[in-house]
Amino acid sequence: MTGSSSSPVAESTPHNDGLGPRAAVMLVFGSSAAVLVVEIVALRLLAPYLGLTLETSTMVIGIALTAIAVGSWLGGRIADQVNPRRLLGPSLGVSGAVVALTPAVLRSTAEWALPMLLFIASLTILVPGALLSAVTPIVTKLRLTSLAETGTVVGRLSGVGTVGAIVGTVLTGFVLVSRLPVSGILIGLGTLLVVGAALVEWRTRGWTGTPVLALVVMAGGLAATVAPGGCDTETKYHCARVVADPDRDSGRTLVLDGLRHSYVDVDDPTFLEFEYVRAIASVVDAAFPEGEPLAAYHVGGGALTFPRYLAATRPGTRSLVSEIDSGVVRINRDQLGLKSEAGIDVRVEDGRLGLRRLDAGSRDLVVGDAFGGVSVPWHLTTAEAMTNVRRVLNENGLYVANLIDHGRMDFARAEVATLSETFEHVALVGEPTDIGLDPTAAPEGGNLVVLASNRAVDVRAIQEALDARQTGWKIATGDDLTSWTGDAQLLTDDYAPVDQLLQPSSPRSSQ
């Protein structure tokens, strides 16, 4: 009987190209990080046109995960059929070229062929995402020398790829977006990927396609400078511009993500351009004695139009503002003439967290006007948030909020229902067709102003103030408001489908 070895002999795989462990780690780490950079920045690029909603985020995440799955599967399959050395350079280089072209392509599509935006956006995420995700199985194939080390190699590179994805996420969210425009991030990433492709090809087979891809990256950079949708300032949350009013020398419009977000007259803060701001001013002027200074808290800042109005019309008013975007705060100071002595204290913080820091009964007025493009921060709409608003108001305090809705007005109805569970007195101000006072016409949607308090409001005085400002808006209370609200659901921290309640719309202004 023939003897056998006392220890097993590992089955060998075909000899690889000698890709070093450091190079393998760098390739997997970098490509995995790049996928997440593309995903996060894609959200920023699409927000001005689709809104930064739950649906938009879900769509982008879903496309990115699809790209990762497709790339990993096809990359491994092709690596088994083609020499892996021939795949790395093209995967990096082509993905780099697509990434560099993305800002110009998406913004141009949004401006000139909006119905195609979702399709083009999907391609700009799928193509580079799949190519970059294919790098890991390709590198794994190159690093395997025997089946005995399969688990070690696959596990190590999989872990490296996960760490790369984490670093790409954190680096983009905490560093890159706050310091660089999104076009700069993607063009820079595209350049790095093409350089990486050149280095890989130089060490393997001298692929001649790299110079061509470098030219594509340069073209992407040039195109991004002339593509529509540019902005003066890239903040953490918005693409921001300040536009001068051609009809009013001191008038300025703050444009965030392509939407007219706020208007302020830097020389005359009593001039109110947007209709909903005039409505808020009418409510406040009717609710409090003329000229009486107030202790006010504002959820959302924008161009600080209403805090400036209060400072001008009610000397001695102290306004505390929670504005989540530090870039918007800088624009107020650098371009919109905000003065430190105006009695306006701006804190860079989330409004819900800002509310929690306020003392009970410390405010006469709370103003809610926080939006992310055409979307609504859901956590500022719930019963728990409104309970906190009620806590910080004194016994005669007033809550006034700007609402935005369209179609069947499902979100606005839900918010009114939620406020009615928290406050004793609630009223709604808006176009008669939007608030149910003109049943002969369908609601068009847009802005509404809701007010709530534990004291009765002077409905007649508010209506007179609205008429004096020529808004054309009416006020609904009592049975009219109850009938309009119907059986609308309550919004809570546990269940607040705000994005789903808001109807799709295409307004180009937040006013």
C-alpha positions, 0 to 999 in steps of 0.5 A: 500500500502506497504511503501518504504525507501526514500533512495536507498539501494546499491546492495551488491556484495559477500564479498571480502577477505579484501585486504587492500587499501594500498596493493591494490594500491601497487599491481596495481602500481607495476605490471603496472610499471613492464609492462613498464620496460619489454617493454623498456628493451625488445627494448634494448635486441632486438636492437643488432639483429633487429636494433633500428628501427621504425619497431622494436619499433612499434613491441615491443609497439604493443606486449606490448599493446596486452599483456595489453589488453589480460591480462586485459580482461582475468584477469577480466573474470577469476576473476569472475569465480575463487576466486581472492585470488588464482590468485594474487600470481601465476600472480606475481610469474610466470611473475617474473620467465619469466622476469628473464629468458628473457635475457638468453633466448633472447640472446641464441635464437638470437645466435643459432636460429635467425629465432625463435627470433621474436616468442620467443621475443613475448612470453617473452613480452606477457606472463609477460605483460598479467599476470601483466596486469591481476593484476588490474582487480583481485585486483579491484574484491577483493576491490569491496564491493558494486556496489555503490562504483564501479566507485570509486574503478575502477577509483582509481585503473585505475589511480594508474595503469596509474601512475605506468606505467608512473613511470616505463617508466621514471625510466627505461629510465632516471635511470635504463638503465644508471646505470644497465645492462639490464640483471641486470634490468630484473633479479632484477625485476623478483626477486621483483615480486617473492618476491611480490608473496611470500608476497601475498601468505603468507598473503592469503593461503601459496602457495607452488610454490614460492620456485620453482619460486625463483629457476627459478629466480636464474637459470635465473641469472646464465644463463644470466652470461654465455649466449652469447651477453654479453658486457663489458659496458652497456651504455644508448644506447648500449651494448659496448665492446672493442676488441683487434686486435690480429694482431696489438698490439695497434689496438682496435675495438669498438663493439656496440650492436654486430656490429663492429662500429669503429676501432682505433689504439691508438698508430698510429691514421693514420692507418685506418682499415675500408674502408669507413674511408679510403674513407673519409680520401681520400676525405678530403685530396684531398679537402684541402691542405696537412697539413692545420689545419681545423675547423671540426665538427663531427656528431657522435663520436664512437671511434673518429677514424677520429678526431684522424686522423685529429689531427695527419695529420693536427696539429692544427686542432680543432674538435668538436664532438657531441656524444649522448652516454656518455658511448661511450665517457667514453670508449674513455677516459678510454679504447681507450687512448683519450687525452685531448690535442688532439684538440678534444672536445667531447660534449654529445648531439644529433647531430641535436641540436649540429648543431643548436649551431654552428655559421654560416660559422664557419666550414671548414669541417662537417663529418656525421657518426652517426648510431644506430646499423644498423639503421640511425637517420632519423632526421640527413638526412633531407633537414632541417638538411642539410640546417643547415649543409650548414649554418655552413660551410664557403664558401669553406667548405665540408660536408662528410657523411658515408651512409649505405644501402642495396638492391635497395639503396633507402635510399642512393638515397634519401639522395643524392637527398636531398643533391642535393637540398641543395648544388651546388656540390654533389658526391658519392663514393663507390663500382662501383656496388653500385653507378651505375658505373658497371651496369653488377652486382647488388648492394650488399650494405654496406657503401657509402660516399657522399660529398657535397659543394658549391664549385667544388670538384676535382674529379680526385684528389679524385679518385687518393687518393682513388686509393692510399689507395687501396680502389677499390672505384670509384667516381660518379658525374654529369650525372652518379650520376643524372641517379643513383639517378633517381626520389628518394624522398626528405627527410624532417622533415615532411616526412622521411621514412628512416627505410622503405627505408633501406632494411633488411640486416644482416651485422655484421659490420658497415664498 
